[in-house]
Amino acid sequence: MYTKTSVAYYDKIYASQGKDYAKEVDYLLQTLRSHGVPAGGSLLDVACGTGSHLVHLQRAFKVEGVELSLDFARIARSKLPQTKIHVADMRSFVTGREYDAITCLFRKTWNPTAFGGGDVLMALP
């Protein structure tokens, strides 16, 4: 977990390491479109952190986020005041609705070696 102090620096730390949220979202948009996810559809980003991916995803989707940390969720809400940012544990979170796409864009929340590494996209019928 992050401390209240580290949360305040989270975006600055990633920016200093060259993280390019816009570029990552561009790649994701291409991937989602190639799998038939409609532009303008609904998207839920799980473990959305400070909402930096959602800032870019909202140009193509009706977005929502879910985040365990209230401190991160507050930052995401400040960036995206018109967007629902749910504070909940992804393992038990239920929205009661369906989404055209659900993303989880930080690998620290899952074990990529369990899937052989690389990017994973799963489409559920």
C-alpha positions in Angstrom: 0.0 0.0 0.0 0.9 3.6 -0.4 1.2 6.1 2.4 -0.6 9.5 2.3 2.7 11.1 1.6 3.6 8.9 -1.3 0.1 9.2 -2.8 0.8 13.0 -3.2 3.9 12.2 -5.3 2.6 9.2 -7.2 1.9 10.9 -10.5 5.2 12.9 -10.3 7.1 9.7 -9.7 5.7 7.9 -12.8 6.1 11.1 -14.9 9.8 11.2 -13.9 10.2 7.6 -15.1 8.7 8.5 -18.5 5.3 6.9 -18.1 3.2 8.0 -21.1 -0.5 7.4 -20.2 -1.7 8.9 -23.6 0.5 6.5 -25.5 -0.6 3.5 -23.5 -4.3 4.5 -24.0 -3.7 4.9 -27.8 -2.4 1.3 -27.9 -5.3 0.1 -25.7 -7.9 1.8 -27.9 -6.5 0.1 -31.0 -6.6 -3.3 -29.2 -10.1 -2.8 -28.0 -11.4 -1.6 -31.4 -9.7 -4.6 -33.0 -11.8 -6.8 -30.7 -15.1 -5.1 -31.6 -15.4 -2.9 -28.5 -17.6 0.0 -29.7 -16.4 3.6 -29.6 -18.6 5.5 -27.1 -19.3 2.4 -25.2 -18.9 1.9 -21.4 -15.5 1.1 -19.8 -14.6 0.3 -16.2 -11.0 0.7 -15.1 -10.2 -1.5 -12.1 -7.5 -0.3 -9.8 -7.7 3.1 -11.5 -5.3 4.7 -9.1 -5.2 8.5 -9.7 -7.3 8.3 -12.8 -4.5 9.1 -15.3 -5.5 6.4 -17.8 -9.2 7.4 -17.4 -8.4 11.0 -18.4 -7.4 9.7 -21.8 -9.9 6.9 -22.0 -12.8 9.3 -21.6 -12.2 10.7 -25.1 -13.5 7.3 -26.5 -15.7 5.8 -23.8 -18.1 6.5 -21.0 -15.7 5.7 -18.2 -15.9 4.7 -14.5 -13.2 3.6 -12.2 -12.8 1.5 -9.1 -10.0 2.0 -6.6 -9.3 0.5 -3.2 -7.4 3.6 -1.8 -9.6 6.5 -0.8 -6.6 8.8 -1.2 -6.1 7.7 -4.8 -9.8 7.9 -5.5 -9.8 11.5 -4.3 -7.1 12.4 -6.8 -8.9 10.6 -9.6 -12.2 12.4 -8.7 -10.4 15.8 -8.8 -9.1 15.0 -12.3 -12.5 13.6 -13.5 -15.2 15.4 -11.5 -18.0 14.1 -13.8 -16.8 10.5 -13.6 -17.9 7.8 -11.1 -14.9 6.6 -9.1 -16.0 3.8 -6.8 -14.0 3.1 -3.7 -14.0 -0.7 -3.3 -12.0 -3.9 -3.4 -11.8 -5.2 -6.9 -12.2 -8.8 -5.6 -15.7 -8.2 -4.3 -16.9 -5.1 -6.2 -20.2 -5.3 -7.9 -21.8 -2.5 -10.0 -25.0 -4.3 -11.0 -24.4 -3.4 -14.6 -22.4 -4.6 -17.6 -19.6 -2.8 -19.4 -18.3 -3.0 -23.0 -14.8 -3.2 -21.6 -13.2 -3.7 -18.3 -9.5 -2.9 -17.9 -6.8 -3.2 -15.2 -3.8 -1.3 -16.5 -1.3 -1.7 -13.7 0.6 -5.0 -13.5 1.2 -4.7 -9.8 -2.4 -5.8 -9.3 -1.9 -9.1 -11.0 0.8 -11.7 -11.8 1.7 -11.5 -15.5 4.0 -14.5 -15.3 0.9 -16.6 -14.6 -0.2 -15.8 -18.2 3.3 -16.1 -19.8 4.0 -12.4 -19.5 3.0 -9.8 -22.1 -0.4 -8.2 -22.6 -3.5 -10.1 -21.9 -6.9 -9.3 -23.3 -9.9 -11.5 -22.5 -13.2 -11.0 -24.1 -16.2 -12.6 -22.3 -19.3 -13.4 -24.3 
